[in-house]
Amino acid sequence: MDALEADLENEEEVEKPDPALKAPDLYVCAKENQTDEVLAMLEEGVPPFYFDKKTEWTALHWASVHG
């Protein structure tokens, strides 16, 4: 294995951050009606389960409000 192959192999092993860490961002984007950002995050596997502790609303609530 040459150095280039070793570099490529190491790049593939890099762990991606847990998509759940972006759940609050998904909530904010849904609240602000940023549909493209919401869809992109959902495709990345970001779960829509984060909720605002005051209102107890989730991203789904905001998506429903915005139609």
N, C-alpha and C positions, 0 to 999 in steps of 0.2 A: 504494500500500500504506500503510495507516495504522499507527500505533504498535502497536496490539493484534496485527495480523497479523504484524508484524515480530517481536514478542515470541514469538508462537506458533511462528514459523518457526525462531527461534533455539533454542527449547526442544527442537525435534525434532532439531536438529543436535548436541545434547550427546551425547558418546560415553559409552557404558556401559562400566564396568570389565570387563576380560577375565575371563570366568567361571573360567578356569584358576587365577586367584588365590585362589579359594575352595576349591580341591581339598583343602588340609590341613583346612579346616573340615568338609568332607564326610566325610573320614576320621574325625575326632573324633566327629561325630554318629553315624556308623555304628557306631563302637566303643562309644558310649554308648547304642546302640539307640534313637536318636531318629528313628524312621521317618518321621514327617511332615516333619521338617527335611530329611532325606536326599532324600525324594521331591521336595520343593520345589526343592532345589538341582539335582537331576538335570533337572527341567523347565526350569531356567534355563540349562542347558547346561554345568553344572560337570562336568568329566571325572572319572571315578572311578579315575584312574590313579596318584594319589599313594600312596606306600607308606612305611611306617615303616622306617627304615634298620636298626634292631635286629632286628626280627622279619621284615622284608620282606613284611609283610601289607598288603593294600589294603582299601579300604572293602568290596569284594566278599567278602573273607574274613570280615570281621566280620558282614556281612549273612547269610552262610551259617551262622555260629555262632548268630546270634539267630533264625534260621529265617525 
